[in-house]
Amino acid sequence: MPLSVPALSSPLRRPAWQLLPVALAVGLCCTAGAQTRTTRAPKAAAPAASAASAAPAAAAAGPIELQAREIRGRPDLDAVAEGEVDLRRGPLAVQADWLSYEQARDLAVARGHVRLRNSGGHYSGDEAQLQVERFEGFVLRPTYEFDRLKAGGRGERIDFIDRSRAVVQQGWYTSCPRTDADPPPAWVLQARRVSLDVDGNEGVAEGAVLRFLGWPILALPTLSFPLGDGRKSGWLPPTVDFDTKSGLSVAVPYYWNIAPNRDVTFTPRLITRRGAAVDAEYRYLEPGFKGRLELDLLPHDRVAGRSRWAVSGEHEGRLPFDGRWRAEGLRVSDD
């Protein structure tokens, strides 16, 4: 559900989850069409992996293992390998047509059909330069994917700051499933620069354009979005409606992530013929029950000449032997 309010998480399982000008509350998801409201079914998020389990620095320590059709060099100083090159050190693996390694700087340079994998993801490109143990360097014209997020993209260059942070230049990012044989992903975030922090579960795109089936639907100088299933407080993309009775309506929702199992969405709205309005929705999810409360307020409806409002709510609970009960209520100012 792109561009929608995210589903709540169970209070028993807490996901890893401030905001730049706009936050995409559920990242870039893939569906056949866009919605501007969430489904009511809460979703339990998987617990976030700890930094220690992601890619500890100690895991990269160990001897360098280098295989190729031809290897030449000086022991304990440097080496040059050509033909089906395979360099490994702990969870790191680099394959290429040509590779040089300088031990004093712990620097590997690879060219030609470069494929790089570590404990966090895999990358491919034309050329790579990497300080092996620190995992600092770059890949030119990369295709990349993060294993834990099942998301990735392409770019002119990706720079590795460390094992969990990277910066993509002139590229795009998506969480849509994809293979080389598939058509282009439906939802794509294209940007001049995309900073990715896997452990922090945040991406920041500069010069961002959100595209659906190739069509631009949102453009912003700076865009912040979660990389996984987490949620974050922030402004959601605006919605625009029009009808002959009310005229043009523009709404800009603000999502407040109070807790993993509670949230509120405030939606200021401007309606050309009726005036200013505000909507609010509060949702909660507990092990034995869930529900929501909603308020729609139009302080002075210029068409009706009076204040108008609506309050609604629903609550659902569990009973013994897999039973359930449900209550709904609605009250409006109109007759």
Protein Blocks (a to p, Z undefined) as FASTA:
>chain_A
ZZiacddddfkbccddfbdfbdcfklpaddfbdcfbdcfbdcdddddddfklmopcklmg
ccdddddfbdcddehibccdeehiacdehjbccddfbdcddfklopacdeehiacddfkb
ccddfbdcddfklopaddehiadddfklopadddfbdcdfblmbccdehiaddfbdcdfk
bccdfbdcddfbdcddfknopacdehiacdeehiafbdcfbdcddfblbdcedddddddd
ddfklopaddddddddfbfkbccdddddddfknopcdddddddddfkbccdddddddfba
fknopacdddddddddddehhiacdddddddfbZZ
